[in-house]
Amino acid sequence: MTVKTAQKITLWEFFQQLGKTFMLPVALLSFCGIMLGIGSSLSSRDVITLLPWLGHPLLQAVFIWMSKIGAFAFTFLPVMFCIAIPLGLAREDKGVAAFSGFVGYAVMNLAVNFWLTAKGILPTSDAALLKAHNVQNVLGIPSIDTGILGAVIAGVIIWRLHERFHTLRLPDALAFFGGTRSVPIVTSLVMGMIGLVIPLVWPWFALGISGLGYIIDRAGEFGPMIFGTGERLLLPFGLQHILVALIRFTEAGGTMDVCGQTVSGALTIFQAQLGCAETHGFAESATRFLSQGKMPAFLGGLPGAALAMYHCARPENRHKIKGLIISGVIACVVGGTTEPLEFLFLFVAPALYVLHALLTGLGFTVMAVLGVTIGNTDGNIIDFIVFGILHGMATKWYLVPVVAAVWFVTYYALFRFAITRFNLKTPGRDIDTTSEETSATTSAQGQSGYNVPALLNALGGAENIDSLDNCITRLRLVVKDMSRVDEAALKANRAIGVIKVNQHNLQVVIGTQVQSVKDEMVQLMRAPQAVAQTEAG
């Protein structure tokens, strides 16, 4: 639910909102990656040689089908971003914004194709000429491949056009083309003109991204550490998605020829190699930025930190926090979602979180030095099995449990020392807080398992909320009066953390059930409006 507000957003807030829009295509990427990973692994010659019964035609048909379905997201990734960005950023008429995103992206590439044709570059079958101008098929249109960066820029422009024109009022004779109908029309005209400019300016964008990639490459084995540490440090501010997208989908994450096509970005390279029958093994230069780097911290380190927090809790409180700790570990190890654990210590010990970020980055470097080649995005046990074990010994998956065990011991020792030495108030060490949490969460729980009415009251009530949305683990809100937000009450009702970005923007860390919490809260906020409308009628 969103309510239109006249408040202007800062650049910082804009990048937070932009990062949130990446979650829709990224969630699909994770699913498609698993489908592609399982399908390609179990249909490979090496696996069939090892397990001949998998060569049955019916099973192979299923595995090839999985590979085809899984490849979808990576084939149409840019257009998905261009649709998701205006969809996520628009306050009203989101469907129109998404439709305009597709229209704008297609028209932009048609205009680029027109320019290339007018200049005599197209049509041609000269591979060298096509490569020199970075021409590839985009939605079946021979065009300059601007990748994810081009799609993001186009998506932001289309969102601004939507915000400006979706309420456009025209004279009666032209009224049919006004309002929301004007958005795709205006988008077609504007993106058509932008498409004519792209061939002139895009080489400079590509040069800048390539320069960033060069800097990261020159950092050698410390490049992955810079990336891994930076991602963790940006996570509390909700800005990590910008850095991640830059490395995964642009030249900053590397460029490589795979099956006759030039692909850019660490994840894009990995998925291209995964779907290419001619490729054997995966490029270390790409996987060093992917799942394998997270595995020491996600499969070993954070569970070690969780055990340390449990052991450091008061004995009488351990049973009260056991569910919180266990659910956080499961979310981390199985789902690759770390915030439920990280926010247990982020606010009480920021220095400990910085150490965690450095150790996470170090895990990226250690995996790269050891030559492990496990790709995908989440760093969880599913990625370990599907993209590590199923692809054989060449991925060096057997090194992951060894390094994860070292990280487990290291985290456990560091966290236990810090918590006891500095008396950090991690869960279970404050008697009053834990008793309040227990009493507050035993009543009025909805389908989400949370006392959503109490959470809404702690936010100052429905009338105090201008905008309500969510990402993977957080409620993201714009509130009228921040002083009405009761942080203690939010935490007493199982909120993991509360981040006050500024005097109006607020983030409440819930965990993996945040979508259900948000949906229940929206229903509560709409109920009084429905009653008021009924009475007015």
Salt bridges, closest charged atoms under 4 A:
GLU92 OE1 - HIS166 NE2 3.27
GLU163 OE2 - HIS162 ND1 3.23
ASP217 OD1 - ARG288 NH2 3.82
GLU231 OE2 - ARG232 NH2 3.63
GLU231 OE2 - LYS294 NZ 3.77
ASP257 OD2 - LYS131 NZ 3.36
GLU339 OE2 - ARG474 NE 2.75
GLU342 OE2 - ARG232 NH1 2.68
GLU342 OE2 - HIS356 NE2 2.68
GLU463 OE2 - ARG484 NH2 2.87
ASP466 OD1 - LYS480 NZ 3.06
ASP469 OD2 - LYS20 NZ 2.77
GLU487 OE2 - LYS491 NZ 3.38
